[in-house]
Amino acid sequence: MKTSRRQFFGLAAGGAALAAAPLHSATAQPVKTNARILILGAGAAGTALANQLSNRLDGARITILDPRKQHWYQPGFTLIAAGLKPASYSVSGTADWLPAGVEWIEEGAAEVDPDGKKVVTESGKAIEYDFLFVATGLKLDYAAIEGMSLDLIGKDGIGSVYAGPDYAEKTWAEMDRFTDKGGLALFSRPATEMKCAGAPLKYTFLTEDYLTRKGTRSNSKIVYAAHNKALFGVPIVSEKVRMLYEERGIDTVYEHVMKKIDPVRKIATFTTPEGDKELGYDFTNVIPPMRAPDVILNSPLPWADKWVGQGWVEVDKHTLRHTRYPEVFAVGDIAGVPKGKTAASVKWQVPVAVDQLVAQIEGRESKESYDGYTSCPLITRIGSAMLVEFDYKDNLVPSFPGLIAPLEELWISWLMKEIALKPTYNAMLRGRA
């Protein structure tokens, strides 16, 4: 397992060359089948699925459903919002990554009927399938925060890293203006499950670093509002971040969930155990609640007794196969598993789900299993980061034991985020990493 992780990060100690060797399973003889396979979503998970399925199967009719013409490299949003990359850094064409022979329907799904094994598109076209891969990603629910909307981003001290590459660039413009003079910076995260839970923490670190570099740190106060009693879901990482925040004078309040924002008064209202509380700001990075897209949320696919109202697809956490519909899989942010809403998780989830499907076609049992591997290059200042890797059990699972300590701020961990991750991500899209 550690060897494969090295393939994922692929950065030698002294260089920036990536190891993008094909997966061993991809070199096996393709399995002949006439199965109809439908993939919902052409993001990181859906595109990687399309390429790996094309490599593993011979004769399958693979269709991918997604209206987006642009592919977004989402791990780059933080770098854009830190002024280190332009918005174009994260933008490419959806068609550029899809393999020959896969049919791309440029529509969204309007209805998912797993009992009838069909999906209805927004134009009313019914697509029947033998196997379905749900890789829709998630919905950023800005409307769940009263007073918040996308058109506020980049104005009056409001940023939002997650909204897209252009919005990340607008966020940088606001952060840059704020750090020129300093003031009150407010950071938070939602109480829902979310993609890249380290992003709110790292953007707080980055803002503090810019204030320090510009000489305006002494004029400023930074507050991080945690949604529960911890700063991160892995206890040892949470404690490390707490110590660093304390060292750098970042104030922390706990059990605060943003429910409202007033851009005129520059006041954010939070739900707390003691009732609603207001916190002011001169700059804030708004992160909305995250949930499944409506078409999945309103389908039979989500968990009924877990993450209620969020809509994550009910799958076995190791096989990523639906627990009630054996011909359905979910990969990426939409999968209802305890960990795994990062690009690194997608890298590990896709070959597991693909092999589970191929094994089913071949009439065998797959030995592939997802252990919850999640990676977060947690930036702590420009030029240094902690490479945090963990699994379902909150065990730290470092890829480079003896070389990179997971809780140390290191330059090489920064390089992995800034230089190595994108080429490796691209190789993953191609089904080669």
Steps between C-alpha positions, in 0.01 A plus 500: 500500500781746578660439162178608328479810714847588380361469149229745600727768640794392288741771610857385552678667790714715273289550188160570356458202265176310537458125499189441293531131430184321392317296759596133492139402438488722192763281332281189527309371197179705464183315593250458219150620579208681341394658831339843489685718750383849593714750690333803657753782511818585310702643785810336646322179597284465189785568258738261675223237498441544127869448423552204729181328384609549139832336583349207688204416275468404135163565335328681786274789404617776732303825525587802712239759584603856590409844358830669593740584219772599747695271729615665822815396683357573843816440709636811330232733637693572820810594301289733283344657809851553639608695193745229395320382185260662250143375466595331173729265697199291600308505170512250214246345264285206604544344156879516531500220760235259373616183321404410145191282481327649802177683418475838672148638533520869585203504735433462866290227658144594601392167650676185620291181507713218641202262511442545128875525432469824310585869522293775342692802368396863530360487145289194585716236337494164683834317521488139609803340662632171629742675737491852639788702645391807694779758488302823504707677761308715747298819517629818665186617679564874532126562535510320837684802643252784525617807312775318308519471122770451238482861386635613840830319449777747433319794657509668840740252658316182398689212338420137432773265382273209405268674255721463190826625346366848419356536849825377652677779308247752633563362848871567457427860398300550821759328717779703338316827568425397857856401582633834370347672803394220734190480719271219612512175301233237561520139384262206544368179347154338472364224722429274202747259347722691260768463237859563609429580864854636531433790261338730761798446729765555235338820373503633855873420518561667164320819600701516822819452299416787264421729792838413650687549171335837440565623852133538587467203735519718811201700370291188457295240682427159352212283621431144392150373581502120521170323434546253786747445784798429274689664217545183291342157489822315585575572868879517476479737202240713678732540798794593277292769326378628839860536615602683181200733520586580861865559405398742223238685701197366314200502733269201490136467598324164494153373412428797275313438173436792266132550423483860378720774360433874480738650242393856583570478873781247443353267761471119484247322719584155638290231662659390830388286797434827688291648221578722204819707518626775273862539392630792300750492215695713258581191295338158507524181295144367482470123466142385445334178612565219252257229398407272214364652178119507500468216249683266739358645822147438372570150365487161681882489515594696819538368852176525696660486845839667451582857399127566493413779259842499337425228246826304478458172311459189715803286417716246676799700619751243374352395164317826412211284378147604592367291788153463343573524127797274417537642148553854637829647624587846634846657481637835609329770703152350457592165661350451845815387678658634823808645327608569148387833354837588344667445163744258665203296620363485145832357386449212743127455461483474121707182451311332785159574347620405151643168617182424695304547177743300284496219754121494491506472120758220520310316771774531759540683831720808500769529765529878453391705800503870588635570848397864519835638384483879495780747444520867586810708428418742782668832412616688809674790323632571153787256451406246764229242560422186695429192290210349693388151391252288692244219471158404634646425844669842524837329474771712343626308196805689372618417151860595577576376853843611610508771234189711555355519850123555459468769768808704416491820296725422204602655172474167314137463609438846355658390172264204484205737521632771267688293241448124519130464569360636173700276260410203717135605498513521119648150484215382723246650258663300219469182706878469533549579869 
